[in-house]
Amino acid sequence: MGQLVDADMNAESTRLQALQTQQQLGIQALTIANSNSQNILSLFR
């Protein structure tokens, strides 16, 4: 039973890390997109 719980914890830990990485990449993508749009707008000022 202990090994089963350990395996589940490892799987959930890996899943959590993957979701956190996905979230961080999403935030970075939005930051880059927002930055690029600001740079384009500054060309027209």
PDB file of N, CA, C, O and CB in Angstrom:
ATOM      1  N   MET A   1       0.821  -1.198   0.000  1.00  0.00           N
ATOM      2  CA  MET A   1       0.000   0.000   0.000  1.00  0.00           C
ATOM      3  C   MET A   1       0.866   1.263   0.000  1.00  0.00           C
ATOM      4  O   MET A   1       0.541   2.247  -0.665  1.00  0.00           O
ATOM      5  CB  MET A   1      -0.934  -0.003   1.209  1.00  0.00           C
ATOM      6  N   GLY A   2       1.964   1.225   0.749  1.00  0.00           N
ATOM      7  CA  GLY A   2       2.845   2.390   0.815  1.00  0.00           C
ATOM      8  C   GLY A   2       3.433   2.761  -0.532  1.00  0.00           C
ATOM      9  O   GLY A   2       3.557   3.943  -0.855  1.00  0.00           O
ATOM     10  N   GLN A   3       3.794   1.764  -1.318  1.00  0.00           N
ATOM     11  CA  GLN A   3       4.368   2.029  -2.635  1.00  0.00           C
ATOM     12  C   GLN A   3       3.343   2.664  -3.562  1.00  0.00           C
ATOM     13  O   GLN A   3       3.675   3.513  -4.389  1.00  0.00           O
ATOM     14  CB  GLN A   3       4.904   0.740  -3.253  1.00  0.00           C
ATOM     15  N   LEU A   4       2.098   2.241  -3.414  1.00  0.00           N
ATOM     16  CA  LEU A   4       1.029   2.794  -4.238  1.00  0.00           C
ATOM     17  C   LEU A   4       0.835   4.275  -3.922  1.00  0.00           C
ATOM     18  O   LEU A   4       0.681   5.093  -4.829  1.00  0.00           O
ATOM     19  CB  LEU A   4      -0.287   2.018  -4.017  1.00  0.00           C
ATOM     20  N   VAL A   5       0.842   4.611  -2.648  1.00  0.00           N
ATOM     21  CA  VAL A   5       0.688   6.010  -2.239  1.00  0.00           C
ATOM     22  C   VAL A   5       1.872   6.831  -2.730  1.00  0.00           C
ATOM     23  O   VAL A   5       1.689   7.947  -3.216  1.00  0.00           O
ATOM     24  CB  VAL A   5       0.557   6.123  -0.703  1.00  0.00           C
ATOM     25  N   ASP A   6       3.094   6.289  -2.608  1.00  0.00           N
ATOM     26  CA  ASP A   6       4.279   6.994  -3.092  1.00  0.00           C
ATOM     27  C   ASP A   6       4.187   7.254  -4.589  1.00  0.00           C
ATOM     28  O   ASP A   6       4.520   8.345  -5.054  1.00  0.00           O
ATOM     29  CB  ASP A   6       5.545   6.194  -2.774  1.00  0.00           C
ATOM     30  N   ALA A   7       3.740   6.265  -5.337  1.00  0.00           N
ATOM     31  CA  ALA A   7       3.610   6.418  -6.786  1.00  0.00           C
ATOM     32  C   ALA A   7       2.579   7.486  -7.117  1.00  0.00           C
ATOM     33  O   ALA A   7       2.789   8.300  -8.017  1.00  0.00           O
ATOM     34  CB  ALA A   7       3.222   5.081  -7.440  1.00  0.00           C
ATOM     35  N   ASP A   8       1.459   7.485  -6.390  1.00  0.00           N
ATOM     36  CA  ASP A   8       0.430   8.501  -6.616  1.00  0.00           C
ATOM     37  C   ASP A   8       0.963   9.894  -6.292  1.00  0.00           C
ATOM     38  O   ASP A   8       0.691  10.847  -7.021  1.00  0.00           O
ATOM     39  CB  ASP A   8      -0.817   8.201  -5.769  1.00  0.00           C
ATOM     40  N   MET A   9       1.718  10.015  -5.208  1.00  0.00           N
ATOM     41  CA  MET A   9       2.281  11.310  -4.828  1.00  0.00           C
ATOM     42  C   MET A   9       3.279  11.789  -5.878  1.00  0.00           C
ATOM     43  O   MET A   9       3.306  12.971  -6.218  1.00  0.00           O
ATOM     44  CB  MET A   9       2.960  11.221  -3.447  1.00  0.00           C
ATOM     45  N   ASN A  10       4.093  10.879  -6.388  1.00  0.00           N
ATOM     46  CA  ASN A  10       5.049  11.252  -7.435  1.00  0.00           C
ATOM     47  C   ASN A  10       4.330  11.698  -8.697  1.00  0.00           C
ATOM     48  O   ASN A  10       4.725  12.677  -9.331  1.00  0.00           O
ATOM     49  CB  ASN A  10       5.983  10.081  -7.751  1.00  0.00           C
ATOM     50  N   ALA A  11       3.282  10.987  -9.059  1.00  0.00           N
ATOM     51  CA  ALA A  11       2.516  11.347 -10.255  1.00  0.00           C
ATOM     52  C   ALA A  11       1.858  12.711 -10.074  1.00  0.00           C
ATOM     53  O   ALA A  11       1.885  13.536 -10.987  1.00  0.00           O
ATOM     54  CB  ALA A  11       1.450  10.276 -10.562  1.00  0.00           C
ATOM     55  N   GLU A  12       1.275  12.952  -8.917  1.00  0.00           N
ATOM     56  CA  GLU A  12       0.616  14.239  -8.665  1.00  0.00           C
ATOM     57  C   GLU A  12       1.627  15.372  -8.597  1.00  0.00           C
ATOM     58  O   GLU A  12       1.356  16.477  -9.067  1.00  0.00           O
ATOM     59  CB  GLU A  12      -0.191  14.182  -7.365  1.00  0.00           C
ATOM     60  N   SER A  13       2.778  15.107  -8.020  1.00  0.00           N
ATOM     61  CA  SER A  13       3.830  16.118  -7.952  1.00  0.00           C
ATOM     62  C   SER A  13       4.300  16.493  -9.351  1.00  0.00           C
ATOM     63  O   SER A  13       4.500  17.670  -9.650  1.00  0.00           O
ATOM     64  CB  SER A  13       5.012  15.612  -7.110  1.00  0.00           C
ATOM     65  N   THR A  14       4.476  15.498 -10.197  1.00  0.00           N
ATOM     66  CA  THR A  14       4.887  15.737 -11.581  1.00  0.00           C
ATOM     67  C   THR A  14       3.813  16.508 -12.330  1.00  0.00           C
ATOM     68  O   THR A  14       4.113  17.426 -13.093  1.00  0.00           O
ATOM     69  CB  THR A  14       5.183  14.410 -12.296  1.00  0.00           C
ATOM     70  N   ARG A  15       2.566  16.132 -12.109  1.00  0.00           N
ATOM     71  CA  ARG A  15       1.440  16.818 -12.767  1.00  0.00           C
ATOM     72  C   ARG A  15       1.373  18.279 -12.325  1.00  0.00           C
ATOM     73  O   ARG A  15       1.148  19.170 -13.144  1.00  0.00           O
ATOM     74  CB  ARG A  15       0.101  16.102 -12.447  1.00  0.00           C
ATOM     75  N   LEU A  16       1.567  18.521 -11.030  1.00  0.00           N
ATOM     76  CA  LEU A  16       1.542  19.887 -10.506  1.00  0.00           C
ATOM     77  C   LEU A  16       2.667  20.716 -11.112  1.00  0.00           C
ATOM     78  O   LEU A  16       2.453  21.864 -11.504  1.00  0.00           O
ATOM     79  CB  LEU A  16       1.655  19.879  -8.973  1.00  0.00           C
ATOM     80  N   GLN A  17       3.855  20.147 -11.190  1.00  0.00           N
ATOM     81  CA  GLN A  17       4.980  20.864 -11.790  1.00  0.00           C
ATOM     82  C   GLN A  17       4.699  21.199 -13.252  1.00  0.00           C
ATOM     83  O   GLN A  17       5.030  22.291 -13.714  1.00  0.00           O
ATOM     84  CB  GLN A  17       6.265  20.033 -11.678  1.00  0.00           C
ATOM     85  N   ALA A  18       4.096  20.273 -13.972  1.00  0.00           N
ATOM     86  CA  ALA A  18       3.771  20.513 -15.378  1.00  0.00           C
ATOM     87  C   ALA A  18       2.756  21.646 -15.511  1.00  0.00           C
ATOM     88  O   ALA A  18       2.889  22.503 -16.384  1.00  0.00           O
ATOM     89  CB  ALA A  18       3.227  19.231 -16.031  1.00  0.00           C
ATOM     90  N   LEU A  19       1.750  21.647 -14.650  1.00  0.00           N
ATOM     91  CA  LEU A  19       0.736  22.703 -14.698  1.00  0.00           C
ATOM     92  C   LEU A  19       1.331  24.060 -14.330  1.00  0.00           C
ATOM     93  O   LEU A  19       0.982  25.076 -14.931  1.00  0.00           O
ATOM     94  CB  LEU A  19      -0.425  22.368 -13.758  1.00  0.00           C
ATOM     95  N   GLN A  20       2.225  24.077 -13.347  1.00  0.00           N
ATOM     96  CA  GLN A  20       2.866  25.329 -12.952  1.00  0.00           C
ATOM     97  C   GLN A  20       3.752  25.861 -14.071  1.00  0.00           C
ATOM     98  O   GLN A  20       3.791  27.067 -14.318  1.00  0.00           O
ATOM     99  CB  GLN A  20       3.690  25.132 -11.675  1.00  0.00           C
ATOM    100  N   THR A  21       4.458  24.969 -14.741  1.00  0.00           N
ATOM    101  CA  THR A  21       5.303  25.374 -15.861  1.00  0.00           C
ATOM    102  C   THR A  21       4.450  25.927 -16.996  1.00  0.00           C
ATOM    103  O   THR A  21       4.801  26.929 -17.619  1.00  0.00           O
ATOM    104  CB  THR A  21       6.152  24.189 -16.357  1.00  0.00           C
ATOM    105  N   GLN A  22       3.332  25.269 -17.257  1.00  0.00           N
ATOM    106  CA  GLN A  22       2.406  25.723 -18.298  1.00  0.00           C
ATOM    107  C   GLN A  22       1.881  27.123 -17.964  1.00  0.00           C
ATOM    108  O   GLN A  22       1.778  27.981 -18.840  1.00  0.00           O
ATOM    109  CB  GLN A  22       1.226  24.726 -18.453  1.00  0.00           C
ATOM    110  N   GLN A  23       1.554  27.338 -16.704  1.00  0.00           N
ATOM    111  CA  GLN A  23       1.055  28.644 -16.273  1.00  0.00           C
ATOM    112  C   GLN A  23       2.134  29.714 -16.447  1.00  0.00           C
ATOM    113  O   GLN A  23       1.849  30.807 -16.935  1.00  0.00           O
ATOM    114  CB  GLN A  23       0.590  28.588 -14.801  1.00  0.00           C
ATOM    115  N   GLN A  24       3.357  29.407 -16.055  1.00  0.00           N
ATOM    116  CA  GLN A  24       4.450  30.364 -16.193  1.00  0.00           C
ATOM    117  C   GLN A  24       4.701  30.711 -17.657  1.00  0.00           C
ATOM    118  O   GLN A  24       4.942  31.871 -17.993  1.00  0.00           O
ATOM    119  CB  GLN A  24       5.724  29.807 -15.560  1.00  0.00           C
ATOM    120  N   LEU A  25       4.645  29.706 -18.525  1.00  0.00           N
ATOM    121  CA  LEU A  25       4.837  29.960 -19.952  1.00  0.00           C
ATOM    122  C   LEU A  25       3.714  30.829 -20.511  1.00  0.00           C
ATOM    123  O   LEU A  25       3.953  31.693 -21.354  1.00  0.00           O
ATOM    124  CB  LEU A  25       4.913  28.639 -20.724  1.00  0.00           C
ATOM    125  N   GLY A  26       2.500  30.599 -20.043  1.00  0.00           N
ATOM    126  CA  GLY A  26       1.373  31.420 -20.475  1.00  0.00           C
ATOM    127  C   GLY A  26       1.541  32.868 -20.062  1.00  0.00           C
ATOM    128  O   GLY A  26       1.266  33.779 -20.843  1.00  0.00           O
ATOM    129  N   ILE A  27       1.993  33.080 -18.838  1.00  0.00           N
ATOM    130  CA  ILE A  27       2.222  34.443 -18.344  1.00  0.00           C
ATOM    131  C   ILE A  27       3.325  35.120 -19.148  1.00  0.00           C
ATOM    132  O   ILE A  27       3.205  36.289 -19.516  1.00  0.00           O
ATOM    133  CB  ILE A  27       2.589  34.426 -16.842  1.00  0.00           C
ATOM    134  N   GLN A  28       4.398  34.385 -19.421  1.00  0.00           N
ATOM    135  CA  GLN A  28       5.491  34.945 -20.217  1.00  0.00           C
ATOM    136  C   GLN A  28       5.024  35.293 -21.629  1.00  0.00           C
ATOM    137  O   GLN A  28       5.417  36.324 -22.176  1.00  0.00           O
ATOM    138  CB  GLN A  28       6.664  33.960 -20.279  1.00  0.00           C
ATOM    139  N   ALA A  29       4.195  34.445 -22.215  1.00  0.00           N
ATOM    140  CA  ALA A  29       3.684  34.710 -23.562  1.00  0.00           C
ATOM    141  C   ALA A  29       2.833  35.976 -23.571  1.00  0.00           C
ATOM    142  O   ALA A  29       2.935  36.791 -24.489  1.00  0.00           O
ATOM    143  CB  ALA A  29       2.861  33.510 -24.077  1.00  0.00           C
ATOM    144  N   LEU A  30       1.993  36.141 -22.549  1.00  0.00           N
ATOM    145  CA  LEU A  30       1.168  37.348 -22.465  1.00  0.00           C
ATOM    146  C   LEU A  30       2.027  38.589 -22.256  1.00  0.00           C
ATOM    147  O   LEU A  30       1.743  39.645 -22.823  1.00  0.00           O
ATOM    148  CB  LEU A  30       0.149  37.220 -21.329  1.00  0.00           C
ATOM    149  N   THR A  31       3.061  38.468 -21.455  1.00  0.00           N
ATOM    150  CA  THR A  31       3.969  39.593 -21.221  1.00  0.00           C
ATOM    151  C   THR A  31       4.653  40.005 -22.517  1.00  0.00           C
ATOM    152  O   THR A  31       4.751  41.192 -22.826  1.00  0.00           O
ATOM    153  CB  THR A  31       5.020  39.230 -20.157  1.00  0.00           C
ATOM    154  N   ILE A  32       5.123  39.019 -23.269  1.00  0.00           N
ATOM    155  CA  ILE A  32       5.787  39.308 -24.547  1.00  0.00           C
ATOM    156  C   ILE A  32       4.806  39.933 -25.531  1.00  0.00           C
ATOM    157  O   ILE A  32       5.138  40.908 -26.206  1.00  0.00           O
ATOM    158  CB  ILE A  32       6.395  38.021 -25.147  1.00  0.00           C
ATOM    159  N   ALA A  33       3.601  39.380 -25.616  1.00  0.00           N
ATOM    160  CA  ALA A  33       2.598  39.911 -26.545  1.00  0.00           C
ATOM    161  C   ALA A  33       2.243  41.349 -26.183  1.00  0.00           C
ATOM    162  O   ALA A  33       2.117  42.199 -27.065  1.00  0.00           O
ATOM    163  CB  ALA A  33       1.329  39.032 -26.537  1.00  0.00           C
ATOM    164  N   ASN A  34       2.083  41.624 -24.895  1.00  0.00           N
ATOM    165  CA  ASN A  34       1.746  42.972 -24.451  1.00  0.00           C
ATOM    166  C   ASN A  34       2.898  43.924 -24.733  1.00  0.00           C
ATOM    167  O   ASN A  34       2.678  45.054 -25.169  1.00  0.00           O
ATOM    168  CB  ASN A  34       1.400  42.981 -22.955  1.00  0.00           C
ATOM    169  N   SER A  35       4.107  43.481 -24.490  1.00  0.00           N
ATOM    170  CA  SER A  35       5.291  44.301 -24.737  1.00  0.00           C
ATOM    171  C   SER A  35       5.406  44.639 -26.220  1.00  0.00           C
ATOM    172  O   SER A  35       5.691  45.781 -26.580  1.00  0.00           O
ATOM    173  CB  SER A  35       6.562  43.577 -24.253  1.00  0.00           C
ATOM    174  N   ASN A  36       5.186  43.648 -27.076  1.00  0.00           N
ATOM    175  CA  ASN A  36       5.283  43.870 -28.517  1.00  0.00           C
ATOM    176  C   ASN A  36       4.227  44.851 -29.003  1.00  0.00           C
ATOM    177  O   ASN A  36       4.507  45.689 -29.860  1.00  0.00           O
ATOM    178  CB  ASN A  36       5.148  42.550 -29.265  1.00  0.00           C
ATOM    179  N   SER A  37       3.019  44.756 -28.465  1.00  0.00           N
ATOM    180  CA  SER A  37       1.974  45.685 -28.895  1.00  0.00           C
ATOM    181  C   SER A  37       2.296  47.103 -28.436  1.00  0.00           C
ATOM    182  O   SER A  37       1.998  48.062 -29.147  1.00  0.00           O
ATOM    183  CB  SER A  37       0.603  45.248 -28.349  1.00  0.00           C
ATOM    184  N   GLN A  38       2.894  47.246 -27.269  1.00  0.00           N
ATOM    185  CA  GLN A  38       3.288  48.575 -26.793  1.00  0.00           C
ATOM    186  C   GLN A  38       4.379  49.162 -27.690  1.00  0.00           C
ATOM    187  O   GLN A  38       4.373  50.356 -27.987  1.00  0.00           O
ATOM    188  CB  GLN A  38       3.779  48.504 -25.326  1.00  0.00           C
ATOM    189  N   ASN A  39       5.313  48.313 -28.117  1.00  0.00           N
ATOM    190  CA  ASN A  39       6.384  48.783 -29.010  1.00  0.00           C
ATOM    191  C   ASN A  39       5.818  49.231 -30.349  1.00  0.00           C
ATOM    192  O   ASN A  39       6.253  50.243 -30.897  1.00  0.00           O
ATOM    193  CB  ASN A  39       7.433  47.679 -29.227  1.00  0.00           C
ATOM    194  N   ILE A  40       4.866  48.497 -30.875  1.00  0.00           N
ATOM    195  CA  ILE A  40       4.253  48.867 -32.152  1.00  0.00           C
ATOM    196  C   ILE A  40       3.486  50.178 -32.010  1.00  0.00           C
ATOM    197  O   ILE A  40       3.560  51.042 -32.884  1.00  0.00           O
ATOM    198  CB  ILE A  40       3.312  47.748 -32.651  1.00  0.00           C
ATOM    199  N   LEU A  41       2.754  50.325 -30.913  1.00  0.00           N
ATOM    200  CA  LEU A  41       2.023  51.572 -30.697  1.00  0.00           C
ATOM    201  C   LEU A  41       2.966  52.762 -30.585  1.00  0.00           C
ATOM    202  O   LEU A  41       2.634  53.858 -31.036  1.00  0.00           O
ATOM    203  CB  LEU A  41       1.167  51.471 -29.441  1.00  0.00           C
ATOM    204  N   SER A  42       4.125  52.561 -29.996  1.00  0.00           N
ATOM    205  CA  SER A  42       5.069  53.675 -29.831  1.00  0.00           C
ATOM    206  C   SER A  42       5.603  54.162 -31.182  1.00  0.00           C
ATOM    207  O   SER A  42       6.048  55.305 -31.288  1.00  0.00           O
ATOM    208  CB  SER A  42       6.240  53.250 -28.929  1.00  0.00           C
ATOM    209  N   LEU A  43       5.567  53.320 -32.204  1.00  0.00           N
ATOM    210  CA  LEU A  43       6.013  53.746 -33.529  1.00  0.00           C
ATOM    211  C   LEU A  43       5.096  54.815 -34.114  1.00  0.00           C
ATOM    212  O   LEU A  43       5.527  55.618 -34.941  1.00  0.00           O
ATOM    213  CB  LEU A  43       6.081  52.549 -34.470  1.00  0.00           C
ATOM    214  N   PHE A  44       3.841  54.829 -33.692  1.00  0.00           N
ATOM    215  CA  PHE A  44       2.863  55.756 -34.253  1.00  0.00           C
ATOM    216  C   PHE A  44       2.731  57.037 -33.440  1.00  0.00           C
ATOM    217  O   PHE A  44       1.900  57.889 -33.754  1.00  0.00           O
ATOM    218  CB  PHE A  44       1.521  55.085 -34.351  1.00  0.00           C
ATOM    219  N   ARG A  45       3.531  57.176 -32.420  1.00  0.00           N
ATOM    220  CA  ARG A  45       3.447  58.397 -31.595  1.00  0.00           C
ATOM    221  C   ARG A  45       4.363  59.463 -32.122  1.00  0.00           C
ATOM    222  O   ARG A  45       4.428  60.556 -31.559  1.00  0.00           O
ATOM    223  CB  ARG A  45       3.792  58.100 -30.137  1.00  0.00           C
TER     224      ARG A  45
END
